[in-house]
Amino acid sequence: MQNMIETLNVALGDRSYPIHIGNGLITRPELLLPYFKQKKAVVITNTTVAPLYLDKLRSTLESGGISVLPVILPDGEQFKTWETLNQIFDALLGSRSERGTTLVALGGGVIGDMGGFAAACYLRGMPFIQVPTTLLSQVDSSVGGKTAINHPLGKNMIGAFYQPKLVLADISTLDTLPDRELKAGLAEVIKYGLIRDLAFFVWLEENLEKLLARDAAALTYAIHRCCANKAEIVAADEKEMGERALLNLGHTFGHAIETGMGYGQWLHGEAVAAGTLIAAELSSNLGWLDAASVTRIEQIFVRAGLPVFAPRLGVSRYLDLMSHDKKVQDGKLRLVLLRAIGKGVVSDLSDNALICAAIEVRCT
């Protein structure tokens, strides 16, 4: 597996970029060096990832004559704030980084989101590269150009669409990923099967234990399948005006959980898992999903070691938090629901009684 690499392309015209998936990619300079206009890189990472992979990445870049300025941030969703973002700007300004300097985000979804947002803002745009090191970021957040920070009133409410030049998904970094983080990433993997890829959902039912055991071939296949789905969606709907909204299955409820509980208490994937079950219950209440399908969805999340019940914040609190969601349009909440397993749909459901009933069933 060491030398195998799979490559996908996100087709966005002159802003198109490759996604490389494979083992040991961080140590392969030929994959990285062509994307540097200047012999300078600013690498954004955190206190958890830096001791594991910063030196490897630095050696790879320095082998091509590129000097590396590391910016090591605290680890955790609770640090996805303006204050932490300013640490990146301080480093960029302090090092006199220019518009042609490349910013590299080395870490999970928080680092990728903040690094991308900093790159979008600094000098009105600098090139950046995503080197995701968690399953969740490799299958989802590193692809598609969504960048953001959190606000006390809502998750990811301040940000920009800003595409990377390259996504380098090195699956060897998953060897050091804590079990809880790996399971959280599976929530986003399962999502793709639920919204548009029934055959992949069936494959997941048959191969979930291989993913939990970190089987390299199974992980590579799953990451490739997820990225292929997302690349196709992003190419068709970059700014989330239509089909891309399907990628938010479980997220409206999940973001309410994360915000309501306090950022970092529930991992993003854990909240999405519970949120997906609320969406499944709501879809069932509408007569779209039968009981057997809801049970089937619940079972795969249980097997993945993910929560299928949400915290009891109170229905009114959920509705209030959801009203701050990015997907509110013309004052109406847009929810991603399921017509069937493998067929997601965006709904402007306005029946709060049905929404409340689904939340009640899935709260403990």
C-alpha positions as CSV (number, residue, x, y, z in Angstrom):
1,M,0.0,0.0,0.0
2,Q,2.9,2.3,0.6
3,N,3.3,3.5,-2.9
4,M,-0.3,3.4,-4.0
5,I,-2.0,6.7,-4.6
6,E,-5.5,7.5,-5.9
7,T,-6.3,10.9,-7.3
8,L,-9.6,12.7,-7.8
9,N,-10.2,16.1,-9.3
10,V,-12.6,18.8,-8.1
11,A,-13.7,20.3,-11.4
12,L,-14.0,24.1,-10.9
13,G,-12.5,25.4,-14.1
14,D,-9.3,27.3,-13.5
15,R,-9.7,26.7,-9.8
16,S,-9.8,23.0,-10.1
17,Y,-7.6,21.0,-7.8
18,P,-6.6,17.4,-7.1
19,I,-7.3,15.2,-4.1
20,H,-4.5,12.7,-3.5
21,I,-5.4,9.7,-1.3
22,G,-2.8,7.2,-0.1
23,N,-0.2,6.1,2.4
24,G,2.8,8.1,3.3
25,L,1.9,11.1,1.1
26,I,3.3,13.7,3.5
27,T,6.8,12.5,2.8
28,R,6.4,12.8,-1.0
29,P,7.8,16.2,-2.2
30,E,6.7,15.7,-5.8
31,L,3.1,15.9,-4.6
32,L,3.5,19.2,-2.7
33,L,6.3,21.3,-4.2
34,P,4.6,22.2,-7.5
35,Y,2.0,24.2,-5.5
36,F,4.5,26.7,-4.0
37,K,5.0,30.0,-5.9
38,Q,7.5,31.2,-3.3
39,K,10.1,29.3,-1.2
40,K,8.1,29.9,1.9
41,A,5.3,28.1,3.7
42,V,3.3,28.9,6.8
43,V,2.1,25.6,8.3
44,I,-1.0,25.9,10.6
45,T,-1.3,23.0,13.0
46,N,-2.2,22.3,16.6
47,T,-0.6,21.0,19.8
48,T,-1.8,17.4,19.2
49,V,-0.8,17.1,15.5
50,A,2.5,19.0,15.6
51,P,4.5,16.5,17.6
52,L,3.3,13.7,15.3
53,Y,3.6,15.1,11.8
54,L,5.0,18.6,11.7
55,D,8.6,17.5,11.4
56,K,7.8,15.1,8.5
57,L,6.0,17.8,6.6
58,R,8.7,20.3,7.3
59,S,11.4,17.9,6.0
60,T,9.5,17.3,2.9
61,L,9.1,21.0,2.1
62,E,12.7,21.8,3.1
63,S,13.9,19.2,0.7
64,G,12.6,21.4,-2.0
65,G,14.2,24.5,-0.6
66,I,11.1,25.9,1.1
67,S,11.4,27.5,4.5
68,V,8.7,26.6,7.0
69,L,7.1,28.8,9.6
70,P,5.0,26.7,11.9
71,V,2.0,28.2,13.8
72,I,0.9,25.8,16.5
73,L,-2.6,26.5,17.9
74,P,-4.4,25.0,20.8
75,D,-6.4,21.9,20.0
76,G,-10.2,21.8,20.2
77,E,-13.5,23.1,18.8
78,Q,-13.7,25.6,21.6
79,F,-10.7,27.4,20.1
80,K,-12.3,27.9,16.7
81,T,-12.6,31.6,17.5
82,W,-11.6,35.1,16.4
83,E,-9.0,35.2,19.1
84,T,-7.3,32.0,17.7
85,L,-7.7,33.2,14.1
86,N,-5.8,36.3,15.1
87,Q,-2.9,34.2,16.1
88,I,-2.6,33.1,12.5
89,F,-2.8,36.7,11.3
90,D,-0.2,37.8,13.8
91,A,2.2,35.1,12.5
92,L,1.5,36.0,8.8
93,L,2.1,39.7,9.4
94,G,5.0,39.1,11.7
95,S,6.8,37.0,9.1
96,R,5.9,39.5,6.3
97,S,4.1,36.8,4.4
98,E,3.0,37.9,1.0
99,R,0.1,37.1,-1.3
100,G,2.2,34.4,-3.0
101,T,3.1,32.7,0.3
102,T,1.4,29.3,0.7
103,L,-0.5,28.5,3.8
104,V,-0.7,24.8,4.7
105,A,-3.4,23.4,7.1
106,L,-2.1,20.3,8.8
107,G,-4.7,18.8,11.1
108,G,-8.4,18.0,11.4
109,G,-11.5,20.0,10.5
110,V,-10.9,22.8,13.0
111,I,-7.4,23.5,11.6
112,G,-8.6,23.2,8.0
113,D,-11.5,25.6,8.6
114,M,-9.4,28.2,10.4
115,G,-6.4,27.9,8.1
116,G,-8.6,28.2,5.0
117,F,-10.5,31.2,6.4
118,A,-7.2,32.9,7.3
119,A,-6.0,32.2,3.8
120,A,-9.2,33.7,2.3
121,C,-8.8,36.9,4.4
122,Y,-5.1,37.6,4.4
123,L,-4.2,40.1,1.7
124,R,-7.6,39.2,0.2
125,G,-6.5,35.7,-0.6
126,M,-3.4,33.6,-0.5
127,P,-2.9,30.0,-1.7
128,F,-3.5,27.2,0.7
129,I,-3.2,23.5,0.9
130,Q,-5.2,21.0,3.0
131,V,-3.3,18.2,4.6
132,P,-6.1,16.6,6.7
133,T,-5.2,14.2,9.5
134,T,-8.5,13.0,10.7
135,L,-11.1,10.7,9.0
136,L,-13.7,13.4,9.2
137,S,-11.5,16.0,7.5
138,Q,-10.3,13.5,4.9
139,V,-13.8,12.5,3.8
140,D,-15.5,15.8,4.1
141,S,-14.3,19.1,5.6
142,S,-11.0,19.4,3.6
143,V,-12.8,19.2,0.3
144,G,-15.1,21.9,-1.1
145,G,-13.8,25.2,0.2
146,K,-16.0,25.8,3.2
147,T,-14.0,27.7,5.8
148,A,-15.2,29.3,9.0
149,I,-15.0,30.0,12.7
150,N,-17.6,29.6,15.4
151,H,-19.7,32.2,17.2
152,P,-21.3,31.7,20.6
153,L,-24.7,31.9,18.9
154,G,-23.9,29.4,16.1
155,K,-21.4,27.1,14.6
156,N,-19.5,28.0,11.4
157,M,-21.5,31.2,11.1
158,I,-18.5,33.4,10.1
159,G,-16.5,32.3,7.1
160,A,-16.0,32.1,3.4
161,F,-16.1,29.8,0.4
162,Y,-12.4,29.5,-0.5
163,Q,-11.0,26.5,-2.4
164,P,-7.6,25.0,-1.7
165,K,-5.0,24.3,-4.4
166,L,-4.5,20.7,-3.2
167,V,-5.9,18.2,-0.8
168,L,-3.4,15.6,0.4
169,A,-5.1,12.8,2.4
170,D,-2.4,10.7,3.9
171,I,-4.2,7.7,5.5
172,S,-1.1,6.8,7.5
173,T,-2.0,9.8,9.8
174,L,-5.1,7.8,10.8
175,D,-2.9,5.3,12.7
176,T,-2.5,7.8,15.5
177,L,-6.1,9.0,15.5
178,P,-7.9,8.3,18.8
179,D,-10.8,5.7,18.5
180,R,-13.3,8.4,19.5
181,E,-12.2,10.6,16.6
182,L,-12.2,7.7,14.2
183,K,-15.8,6.9,15.1
184,A,-16.8,10.5,14.8
185,G,-15.5,10.6,11.3
186,L,-17.6,7.6,10.4
187,A,-20.7,9.8,10.8
188,E,-19.7,11.8,7.8
189,V,-18.8,8.6,5.9
190,I,-22.3,7.1,6.5
191,K,-23.9,10.4,5.5
192,Y,-22.8,9.9,1.9
193,G,-24.5,6.6,1.7
194,L,-27.7,8.0,3.1
195,I,-28.1,11.1,0.9
196,R,-27.1,9.8,-2.5
197,D,-25.2,6.5,-2.6
198,L,-27.2,3.4,-1.6
199,A,-24.6,1.0,-2.9
200,F,-22.0,2.6,-0.7
201,F,-24.4,2.4,2.3
202,V,-24.7,-1.4,1.6
203,W,-20.9,-1.6,1.4
204,L,-20.6,0.1,4.7
205,E,-23.0,-2.3,6.4
206,E,-20.8,-5.1,5.1
207,N,-17.4,-3.5,5.9
208,L,-17.9,-1.3,8.9
209,E,-15.8,-3.5,11.2
210,K,-12.9,-3.2,8.7
211,L,-13.0,0.6,9.0
212,L,-13.1,0.4,12.8
213,A,-10.1,-1.9,12.7
214,R,-8.3,0.7,10.4
215,D,-7.9,-1.7,7.5
216,A,-5.9,0.4,5.0
217,A,-7.7,-0.9,1.9
218,A,-11.1,-0.3,3.4
219,L,-10.2,3.2,4.6
220,T,-8.8,4.1,1.2
221,Y,-11.9,2.9,-0.6
222,A,-14.2,4.7,1.8
223,I,-12.3,8.0,1.6
224,H,-12.1,7.8,-2.2
225,R,-15.9,7.0,-2.4
226,C,-16.8,9.9,-0.1
227,C,-14.5,12.4,-1.9
228,A,-15.8,11.3,-5.3
229,N,-19.3,12.0,-4.1
230,K,-18.4,15.4,-2.6
231,A,-16.2,16.4,-5.6
232,E,-19.2,15.8,-7.9
233,I,-21.5,17.8,-5.7
234,V,-19.1,20.7,-5.3
235,A,-18.4,20.9,-9.0
236,A,-22.1,21.2,-9.7
237,D,-23.0,23.5,-6.8
238,E,-20.0,25.3,-5.2
239,K,-21.8,27.9,-3.2
240,E,-24.6,25.6,-1.9
241,M,-27.5,27.0,-3.8
242,G,-29.0,23.5,-4.4
243,E,-27.7,20.0,-4.3
244,R,-24.7,20.8,-2.0
245,A,-27.2,21.4,0.8
246,L,-27.7,17.6,1.0
247,L,-24.3,17.3,2.6
248,N,-25.8,18.9,5.7
249,L,-27.9,15.8,6.6
250,G,-28.0,15.8,10.4
251,H,-26.0,19.0,10.7
252,T,-28.8,21.5,11.6
253,F,-29.7,19.4,14.6
254,G,-26.1,18.5,15.2
255,H,-24.9,22.1,15.2
256,A,-27.6,22.9,17.7
257,I,-26.2,20.1,20.0
258,E,-22.6,21.4,19.6
259,T,-23.6,25.0,20.4
260,G,-26.1,24.1,23.1
261,M,-23.7,21.8,24.9
262,G,-20.7,24.1,24.5
263,Y,-18.2,23.6,21.7
264,G,-15.9,20.6,22.3
265,Q,-18.3,18.7,24.6
266,W,-19.6,16.6,21.7
267,L,-17.4,15.9,18.7
268,H,-18.8,17.2,15.4
269,G,-19.4,13.6,14.1
270,E,-21.1,12.6,17.3
271,A,-23.5,15.5,17.1
272,V,-24.1,14.8,13.4
273,A,-24.9,11.1,14.2
274,A,-27.6,12.1,16.7
275,G,-28.8,14.8,14.4
276,T,-29.2,12.3,11.6
277,L,-31.4,10.1,13.7
278,I,-33.6,13.1,14.5
279,A,-33.8,13.7,10.7
280,A,-34.7,10.1,10.1
281,E,-37.5,10.2,12.7
282,L,-38.8,13.4,11.1
283,S,-38.7,11.7,7.7
284,S,-40.6,8.8,9.2
285,N,-43.2,11.2,10.6
286,L,-43.7,12.6,7.1
287,G,-44.3,9.1,5.8
288,W,-41.1,9.0,3.7
289,L,-39.2,6.4,5.7
290,D,-40.6,3.2,7.0
291,A,-39.8,1.9,10.5
292,A,-37.5,-0.7,9.1
293,S,-35.4,1.9,7.4
294,V,-35.1,4.0,10.6
295,T,-34.0,0.9,12.4
296,R,-31.4,0.1,9.7
297,I,-30.0,3.6,10.0
298,E,-29.9,3.4,13.8
299,Q,-28.1,0.1,13.7
300,I,-25.2,1.2,11.5
301,F,-24.6,4.2,13.8
302,V,-24.7,2.0,16.9
303,R,-22.3,-0.4,15.3
304,A,-20.0,2.5,14.6
305,G,-20.1,3.4,18.3
306,L,-21.9,6.7,17.7
307,P,-24.7,8.2,19.7
308,V,-28.2,7.8,18.4
309,F,-29.9,9.9,21.0
310,A,-29.4,13.6,21.5
311,P,-29.0,15.5,24.8
312,R,-32.2,16.9,26.3
313,L,-31.6,20.6,25.8
314,G,-35.4,21.3,25.6
315,V,-37.3,21.5,22.4
316,S,-37.6,25.3,22.6
317,R,-33.8,25.5,23.0
318,Y,-33.3,23.3,19.9
319,L,-35.7,25.5,17.8
320,D,-33.9,28.7,19.0
321,L,-30.5,27.4,18.2
322,M,-31.6,26.0,14.8
323,S,-33.0,29.4,13.9
324,H,-29.4,30.7,13.8
325,D,-28.4,28.0,11.3
326,K,-26.7,29.0,8.0
327,K,-29.5,27.1,6.2
328,V,-32.2,29.4,7.2
329,Q,-33.5,31.1,4.1
330,D,-36.2,33.9,4.0
331,G,-36.8,33.1,7.6
332,K,-37.6,29.5,6.9
333,L,-35.5,26.6,8.2
334,R,-34.3,24.3,5.5
335,L,-33.8,20.7,6.7
336,V,-32.1,17.8,4.9
337,L,-34.4,14.8,5.2
338,L,-34.6,11.3,3.6
339,R,-37.1,10.1,1.1
340,A,-35.4,6.7,1.3
341,I,-31.9,5.4,2.2
342,G,-29.8,6.8,-0.5
343,K,-32.1,9.6,-1.4
344,G,-31.8,12.9,0.5
345,V,-34.0,15.9,-0.1
346,V,-33.9,19.5,1.1
347,S,-37.2,20.5,2.7
348,D,-38.6,23.9,3.8
349,L,-40.7,22.1,6.4
350,S,-42.6,24.6,8.5
351,D,-44.6,22.2,10.7
352,N,-42.9,22.8,14.1
353,A,-45.1,20.1,15.7
354,L,-43.5,17.4,13.6
355,I,-40.0,18.8,14.2
356,C,-40.7,18.9,17.9
357,A,-42.0,15.4,18.0
358,A,-38.9,14.0,16.2
359,I,-36.6,15.9,18.7
360,E,-38.6,14.5,21.6
361,V,-38.3,10.9,20.4
362,R,-34.5,11.2,20.0
363,C,-33.6,13.1,23.2
364,T,-32.5,11.6,26.5
